[in-house]
C-alpha cells in the first residue's frame, strides 16, 4: 500500500509537542489513504503536505491526556476569545491598532472598488478579449478614424475577423414644438451589436436592410435609461413611432439595463448608419467613423495585426493619394477604453499600497512595544510549560483579531472613500457606474485584513517566543529589552519615514504640476464667459441660408440683452472636447498625397468672436459682416500655423486651402494668438478661423458664447434663453457651461491624483510621526535609569534634550535618505501626470525632506522633555 511522502521530523518537532505530533501524523496518514483511493496520488500528496505544513496554526492538544475527539476549531475559539480579552485590557493600544488598520484597509478597499471594474474585469462583453479597435495612422503616428470605403474594404478582404462594425456620433432632437431636447446617440452599421455580442432585451436588432439609405431614418433602438425616463418603461414601445429631428421613426428595440455603451458612454439611442457608395460622407478620405471588430476564435492578435497590415499595404498601393502610411493601428478594446486612465489609477494604487504598508509597519511597531510590556507574562507562561508554538499562535491570533476589527471599520471607511472617489473622479473614467460597495470589495478588505494581520503579528510573535524568565529575574525589572528588539523597532521607523517620503514626494510633484498647468493661459479670457450649445433641425433649416440667418439673429438678439458685452457663435469650443480637424496646404506647396498634408483645427465663427472670447489679434484684421457668402473666401490663422507654413515670408495675403480638392483657396487676412483646444498641456496646434457663412456646408450645431459679468456670467442665462425662445422655441439648448469650468475640468485628472496623494501623504506623515514618537517614548522609558544616573553625574537638561533629538534626527535622516532613493525611481511612473515639473524636481524633494525632519523634531519633543524631567534622586533610590 502506498505511504505518504516523508516529512522531515524537524518540520514538526519545533512546532508541536510530541503527543500532538504523533496524533497529527497518525490522523494524516489515515486520511491520506482515503484521498489516495478516491482522487489519486497527486491530490493526496498535495493535501498531505498542506495539512502538515500548516499545523502551526492549529491548537493541537499538548499532552496524551488532552487527546480526544474535540474538533480543532474549539481551541481556536478559546484563543480568539482570549485575544478579545487581551484587547479589552489595553483599550488605548487596541483602538490605535484598529484605527491604523482601518485607515489602510479602507483606502485599499476604496481603490479596489475602482480598479476591479475599470482595469481588472475587462470590457463587459462576451469574449471581450477578442474585440479590437481599428484606426488609420497619419505621418506622425497619431490615430485617426476611418473612412467608409476603407471600412468596406476591411469587411470584404480580411481573413481573421469574425465581425466588423462602424459607428459615428449622432445628436438627434427628440420631441415637438416647444419641448424639443437634444439627445446623444450613435449611427451604427447593422453588425454593431452582434460584434459586441449583445442584443436588445425587447424587440430586435438592426437588419442589413435597415442599414441602407432607405432605412437610415426609419428605425431606432433605445437605451434602457431613456426608455424608462422618456417613455415610462412602456412595454408596448416596440413598433411605436416617435419624432426624431422632425422625422417619424419606429422603435424596434430596447437594450438591456445591464448593457454598457463604453464606446459612447452617454449614448441614449442608436440608428442605422445607412451609407451607400456615392453618398457625400461615404468616401475614402472622410475619416469620421470609429471601427471595431471581433477576431475569429482561432485568430491571435498577432495574426490579425499581420492580416490587416497586409490589407492596408494593398490599399496604399491602390490609392497612394489617400493614405499617408501603410499599416492600421490595432488596439484591444479594453486597452483603448482604459489606456487614458490607467496611469493615474496605477499611480493611486501604488500610493494606497505604500499607505497600507506604512500602516502595517506602524502596527508591527505597536505590537513590538506591547510585546515588551508583556515580556514578563510570556516568560512566566513559558516557564510554566507553555510551548513556543502556543505562544506564537496566540500572538498571531491577537493580531488577527485586531486586524479583522480594523477590516470591519475599514469597510465603512471604504464606503465613504468610494463616495469621495466618485465625487472627485474626472470625466473619461469608464464604468464608473459599476464602482460601488459590493461583496467583492468587502471580501477583498477582509482577505487583506487577514494578510496584514499576519504580517504585523510575525515580529511580536517571534519576540514572545524568545521570552526568557531567567533574564527577567536577573534584570530585577518586569520588562526586559534586548538590543535586537530595539534595533528592529528603530528599523521599522526608518522604513515608515522612507515610505512616507515617497508618498509626500508624489503629492508634492502633483501639486507643483497642477500649479504650473493652471498658470498656462488658454489663449482666451475665461472669466465672464458662458457658452450654450444650439442645434437647428427640421425642414425649416434644410437650406444653408436659413441656418446662417438663424445664428445671425441669435447673435444680434443676445447682444441687445442688458449686461451682455459680447456675443458670437463658433463651430467648436476650445477645451470642450470638440475635435474638428481638416487637412491644409498652401497654394505654392500642393502635395501629391493629401494624406501627407498637415492638418489644423477649423473654427467657423461669426464676426466679433475674437473680441468676445478675448483672443488677441496679432496682425491683420478680424472678420466682419462684409465677409459673407458672396465675398471672396477669407480666413485667419494662429501664430503657430503662421510660423509653420510661412517661416520666411509674410503670411498675410497668402492663400491656403482647408479640406479636399473641392474646397476653395482662402486668403489669409489676419494672424491671431494660439488657443489651447485639446488641453492646457497641449500646445503647438495649427488653427484656422473662417466666417461661418462661407462654410460650404452650414454647421447645424453651433456654440453661442456670451460675455457678461466676470463674477457670475450664468446670471445672464435666463435672459439668453428667453431671447432664443423668441427666435425659434423649437431649437434646443443642449449644454450650458462657463468657460472657467471647462478650464477647471481640463485639469481634473491631475487634481484628482493630487488630492488623493495629498490625503494619503498626510495620513502617512501622521503614521510616521506616531511611529517615531512611540519608539522615542519607549526608549526614554527603557533608559530612565541611564538618564537618571547621567543627570546625577552632571549631564544638563539641554544635553539630554539634544541626545533625544539627535536620535530622532538620525532615524529620520536615514529614512529620508532611503526614501529619496526610492522616490527617484518611483516618481518616474508619475511622468504622464506631470506638467512643467520633472519627476526628479530638486525643490520638491528638498521641501519634503525638510518637512519630515521638522515633523520628527515635533514628534521627539514630548519624549525629550520627559527624559529631561527625570529626577536622578528617584532613580538612585530605586537602585
LUMLUM-792287 format. One record per residue (C-alpha): residue in three letters; x, y, z. Coordinates in steps of 0.25 Angstrom, whole numbers, plus 5000, padded with zeros to 4 digits. Layout:
BEGIN
ALAXYZ...
// end
This chain:
BEGIN
UNK500050005000UNK500650144996UNK501150225008UNK501050375010UNK502350455006UNK503350465017UNK503250595025UNK504550635032UNK504450625047UNK504950765049UNK503750815041UNK502850785053UNK503850765064UNK504050905068UNK502550935065UNK501750835073UNK501850755086UNK502150605084UNK500750565087UNK500150655077UNK501150625066UNK500850475067UNK499350505067UNK499550595055UNK500350495047UNK499450375050UNK498250445046UNK498850505033UNK499350365029UNK497950305031UNK497250415023UNK498350415013UNK497950275009UNK496550315007UNK496850424998UNK497850334990UNK496750234988UNK495750344983UNK496550444976UNK497950394973UNK499350404978UNK499550554973UNK498350604980UNK498750524993UNK500150574993UNK499750714991UNK498750705002UNK499750635012UNK500850745010UNK499850855012UNK499250795025UNK500650765031UNK501250905028UNK500050985033UNK500050905046UNK500651025054UNK499351105053UNK498450995059UNK498250985074UNK498650835076UNK498650775090UNK499850785098UNK499850645105UNK499350505103UNK498350535113UNK497750645105UNK497650565093UNK496150545090UNK495150565079UNK494850715081UNK495050785067UNK496150875066UNK495350995064UNK494850985078UNK496251025083UNK496351135073UNK495051195078UNK495651195092UNK496951265087UNK496051375079UNK495251395092UNK496651415100UNK497051515089UNK495851595091UNK496051595106UNK497451645104UNK497051755094UNK495951805105UNK497051805115UNK497851905107UNK496751995101UNK497652115096UNK498652015089UNK497551935083UNK496852065078UNK498052115072UNK498351985065UNK496951965060UNK496952115054UNK498252095048UNK497851965041UNK496452025037UNK497152145030UNK498052065021UNK496951955019UNK495852055016UNK496752135006UNK497152004999UNK495651954998UNK495252084992UNK496352084981UNK496051934979UNK494551974976UNK495052054964UNK496151964959UNK495251844959UNK494251884949UNK495151984941UNK496551914940UNK496351764945UNK495051724939UNK495151754925UNK494051814916UNK492751754920UNK492451684907UNK492551534903UNK493951494900UNK494351634901UNK495851594899UNK495551574884UNK494951714882UNK495951814875UNK495951954870UNK496451994856UNK496952134853UNK497752204842UNK499052264845UNK499652394840UNK501052424836UNK501352454851UNK500752324856UNK499552384862UNK498252304861UNK497052354853UNK495752304850UNK495452224837UNK494652264824UNK493452184820UNK494052114807UNK495252074816UNK494352004825UNK493651934814UNK495051884808UNK495351834822UNK494051764823UNK494151704809UNK495651664809UNK496051624823UNK496351474827UNK496351484842UNK495151564847UNK493851494851UNK493051624851UNK493351774848UNK492551894851UNK492652054849UNK491952164856UNK491852314857UNK491352414867UNK489952464866UNK489152574873UNK487652554869UNK486552644874UNK485452584882UNK484152644883UNK483252744876UNK483052894876UNK483452964889UNK483952844897UNK485052784888UNK486352734894UNK487652694888UNK488052544891UNK489352474890UNK489352354881UNK490152274870UNK489952234856UNK490452094854UNK490551984844UNK489651864845UNK490651774851UNK490951874863UNK490251804874UNK490651664869UNK492051704868UNK491951744883UNK491251614886UNK489951674891UNK488551684887UNK487351764891UNK486551724903UNK485251764895UNK484951754881UNK486051724870UNK487451784866UNK487751844852UNK487651764840UNK488551784827UNK487351844820UNK487251954831UNK488651994829UNK488352054815UNK487952194810UNK486452154810UNK486552104825UNK487452214830UNK486452304837UNK485352194839UNK485652114851UNK486352134865UNK486752054877UNK486652114891UNK487552104903UNK486852054916UNK487152184923UNK486352274912UNK485252164911UNK485052184926UNK485252334927UNK484452374914UNK483552264912UNK483252214926UNK483752074923UNK482552054914UNK482651904909UNK481751944897UNK482852034892UNK483251934881UNK482651974868UNK482352114873UNK482652244865UNK483452354871UNK483952494865UNK485452504864UNK485952634857UNK484552654850UNK484552514845UNK483652394849UNK484452274853UNK483952144858UNK484552084871UNK484951944868UNK485751904881UNK486151944895UNK487551904900UNK487651824914UNK487851904926UNK489251834928UNK489751884915UNK490951984916UNK491252064904UNK492652084907UNK492952134893UNK492052254895UNK491652254910UNK490552364908UNK489852294897UNK488352284898UNK487952224885UNK488452164872UNK488052174858UNK488652104845UNK489752174838UNK489152154825UNK490252194816UNK490352154801UNK491452164791UNK491452304785UNK490852374797UNK491552504802UNK492152444814UNK492352304809UNK493752334804UNK495152284806UNK495752404812UNK494552454820UNK495152394833UNK493952404843UNK493652264846UNK494152184858UNK494252034854UNK494251924864UNK494451774861UNK494351634867UNK495451544864UNK495151404860UNK495351304871UNK496551234865UNK497251364861UNK498251424870UNK498451574872UNK499851564865UNK499251484853UNK498051594852UNK499051704852UNK499851644841UNK498651614833UNK498151754834UNK499451824832UNK499551744819UNK498251794815UNK498651934818UNK499851924809UNK499051874798UNK498151994799UNK499352094799UNK499752034786UNK498352044780UNK498152184786UNK499452254788UNK498852394789UNK497852354800UNK498752284811UNK499952344818UNK500652214822UNK500352074822UNK499851994834UNK498652014843UNK498752044858UNK498151914864UNK497751934879UNK497051834888UNK495751894892UNK496051894907UNK497351964905UNK496652064897UNK495652094908UNK496552094920UNK497852144913UNK497552284917UNK497252264932UNK498252144934UNK499452234938UNK498652314949UNK497952194955UNK499252114955UNK499952234962UNK498852244972UNK498852094975UNK500352094978UNK500052214987UNK499052134994UNK500052014995UNK501052105001UNK500052155011UNK499552015015UNK501051975017UNK501252095026UNK500052055034UNK500551905035UNK501951955039UNK501352045049UNK500451935055UNK501651845056UNK502451945064UNK501251965073UNK501151815075UNK502651805078UNK502551915088UNK501351835094UNK502151705094UNK503251775102UNK502151815113UNK501651675113UNK503051605113UNK502951565127UNK501551505124UNK502151425113UNK503451385121UNK502551335132UNK501651255123UNK502851195116UNK503451155130UNK502151085134UNK502150995122UNK501551075110UNK502251035098UNK502751135088UNK501651095077UNK500451135086UNK501151265090UNK501451295075UNK500051255071UNK499351335082UNK500051465078UNK499751445063UNK498251425067UNK498251545075UNK498851625063UNK497751555054UNK496651595064UNK497051745063UNK497251745048UNK495951685046UNK495351785055UNK496051885046UNK495551825034UNK494051845039UNK494351985041UNK495151995028UNK493851955021UNK493152075026UNK494352165022UNK494452095008UNK492952135007UNK493252275009UNK494452265001UNK493652214989UNK492752334990UNK493952424991UNK494552364978UNK493252374970UNK493152524974UNK494652554970UNK494752454958UNK494952524945UNK494152504933UNK494652394924UNK494852284934UNK494052174928UNK493052084936UNK492852184948UNK491452134949UNK492052004954UNK492852064965UNK492052024977UNK492251954991UNK491951814988UNK492351674992UNK493651674984UNK494051794991UNK493751745005UNK494351615002UNK495651684997UNK495651765010UNK495551645019UNK496551565011UNK497551685012UNK497251695027UNK497651555029UNK498951565022UNK499351695028UNK498951645042UNK499851525040UNK501051615035UNK500851715046UNK500851595056UNK502051525052UNK503151605058UNK502451615072UNK502151465071UNK503551435070UNK503851535081UNK502851455090UNK503551325086UNK504851375091UNK504351425105UNK505351375116UNK504951365131UNK506351355135UNK506751485129UNK505551555134UNK505851515148UNK507351555147UNK506951695142UNK506151725154UNK505151785146UNK503751745140UNK504251775125UNK505451735118UNK505851795105UNK506851735096UNK507751815087UNK507151735075UNK505751775078UNK506151925080UNK506851915066UNK505651855060UNK504751965065UNK505752075060UNK505852005046UNK504352005045UNK504252155048UNK505352175037UNK504452095027UNK503252175031UNK503952305029UNK504552255015UNK503152215010UNK502452345015UNK503552425008UNK503152344995UNK501752384997UNK501952525000UNK502952544989UNK501852494979UNK500852584985UNK501852704984UNK502152674970UNK500652674966UNK500352794974UNK501452874967UNK501052814953UNK499552864955UNK500053004959UNK500953004946UNK499752954938UNK498753064943UNK499753164941UNK499653134926UNK498853234918UNK497753164910UNK497853274899UNK496553344903UNK495953414915UNK495153304922UNK494553394933UNK493253454930UNK492953354918UNK491753264917UNK491453164906UNK490153104901UNK490152994890UNK489053004880UNK488652914868UNK487652944857UNK486852834851UNK485652804842UNK485052854829UNK485153004833UNK486752984832UNK486952904820UNK487553024813UNK488953074818UNK488453214817UNK487353184827UNK488353134837UNK489253254835UNK488053344837UNK487653284850UNK489053294856UNK489153434851UNK487853464858UNK488353394871UNK489653484872UNK488853614869UNK487753584879UNK488753534890UNK489653654888UNK488453744892UNK488253684905UNK488653774917UNK489953734923UNK490453664911UNK491753724906UNK491953624895UNK491353504887UNK491753414876UNK491653274870UNK492653174867UNK492653034861UNK493552974872UNK493953024886UNK495353014892UNK495552914903UNK494152864902UNK494552724895UNK494252764881UNK495152714871UNK494952774857UNK496252764848UNK496452784833UNK497652764824UNK498252894820UNK499352934809UNK499753054803UNK499553094788UNK501053084785UNK501252954792UNK500252854788UNK500652704792UNK500352584783UNK499752514794UNK498752594802UNK499052494814UNK500352564816UNK499752704817UNK499852764831UNK498552784838UNK497852894846UNK496752914855UNK495652984847UNK494753094854UNK493553144847UNK493253274854UNK492353404854UNK492853544854UNK493253584868UNK493753444872UNK495153494875UNK494653604884UNK493653524891UNK494653414895UNK495753514897UNK496753444887UNK497753554883UNK497853594868UNK499353604866UNK499353654851UNK498353684840UNK496853694842UNK495753624849UNK494553564841UNK493453664838UNK491953664833UNK492553684819UNK493153544819UNK491853484815UNK491553374805UNK491653464793UNK493053514797UNK494453454794UNK494753334803UNK495653384815UNK496253334827UNK497053364839UNK498153274845UNK498853264858UNK500353294861UNK500753154861UNK500253124847UNK500853254842UNK502253214847UNK502053064842UNK501553094828UNK502153234825UNK503553234833UNK504153334823UNK503053414817UNK501853504821UNK500653414823UNK499653524821UNK499153514806UNK499553374805UNK498553264800UNK498253134807UNK497253024805UNK496552954816UNK495952824813UNK495952744800UNK496152784785UNK494752834785UNK495052934795UNK495353084791UNK496653154794UNK496553254804UNK497353384806UNK497953404820UNK497553534825UNK497953524840UNK498853454850UNK498353424864UNK498853374877UNK498953224880UNK497753164887UNK497853024895UNK496852934888UNK497152794893UNK497652834907UNK498452924915UNK499652834914UNK499552824898UNK500152944891UNK500752964877UNK499352934870UNK499152994856UNK497753074855UNK496953134845UNK495753234846UNK494753254835UNK493453324834UNK492353224837UNK491453284826UNK492653244816UNK492553094820UNK492053014808UNK491352924818UNK490653004829UNK490852954843UNK489552924849UNK490152914862UNK490853034867UNK491253094881UNK490853224886UNK491853294895UNK491353414903UNK492253504911UNK491653574923UNK491953594938UNK493353534942UNK492853484955UNK491553414950UNK491353404935UNK490253304937UNK489353414943UNK489053444928UNK488653304924UNK487153334927UNK487053454919UNK487853384907UNK486953264908UNK485753364907UNK486353434895UNK486653294888UNK485153254890UNK484753374884UNK485453344871UNK485153194870UNK484653114882UNK484852984875UNK486352994875UNK486852924887UNK487952974896UNK488852854899UNK489952904908UNK490153024917UNK491453044923UNK492453144927UNK493853154921UNK494453154934UNK493853014937UNK494452964924UNK495853014929UNK495652944942UNK495152814936UNK496352814927UNK497252794940UNK496252694947UNK497152574945UNK498352634951UNK497552704962UNK496852564965UNK498252494966UNK498852614974UNK497652614984UNK497752464987UNK499252474988UNK499152594998UNK498152515007UNK499052395007UNK500252475009UNK499652545021UNK499252405027UNK500652345024UNK501352465031UNK500452455043UNK500652305044UNK502152325042UNK502152435053UNK501352345062UNK502352225060UNK503552315063UNK502852365075UNK502552225080UNK504052185078UNK504652305085UNK503652295097UNK503952155099UNK505452185098UNK505252285109UNK504552195118UNK505552085115UNK506752175118UNK506152245130UNK507152185139UNK508352225130UNK507752365128UNK507652385143UNK509052335146UNK509552435135UNK508852545141UNK509352515155UNK510752515149UNK510552655143UNK509852645130UNK509052765127UNK507552775123UNK507952825109UNK508952725107UNK507952615110UNK506952685101UNK507952695090UNK508252545091UNK506752505089UNK506652605077UNK507952545071UNK507352405072UNK506052455065UNK506852525054UNK507752405052UNK506552315049UNK505852415041UNK507052455033UNK507352305030UNK505952295026UNK505952415017UNK507252365010UNK506652235007UNK505352295003UNK506052394993UNK506652274986UNK505252204985UNK504552334981UNK505552354970UNK505152224963UNK503652234968UNK503352364963UNK503652334949UNK502252264948UNK501652404950UNK502352454938UNK501052454929UNK500352534940UNK501352644942UNK501452774934UNK502552874935UNK503252794946UNK504252674945UNK504052554953UNK505352584960UNK505052724963UNK506052764974UNK505152874980UNK504052774983UNK505052674989UNK505752774998UNK504352835003UNK503852695006UNK505152645013UNK505152775022UNK503752755025UNK503952615030UNK505152665039UNK504252765045UNK503152665048UNK504252575054UNK504652685063UNK503252715067UNK502952565070UNK504252565078UNK503952685087UNK503052615097UNK503952495099UNK505152595100UNK504452675111UNK504052545119UNK505552505118UNK506052645123UNK505052635134UNK505552505140UNK505952525155UNK507252465158UNK506952445173UNK505752365170UNK506552275161UNK507652255171UNK506752225182UNK506152115173UNK507552055171
// end
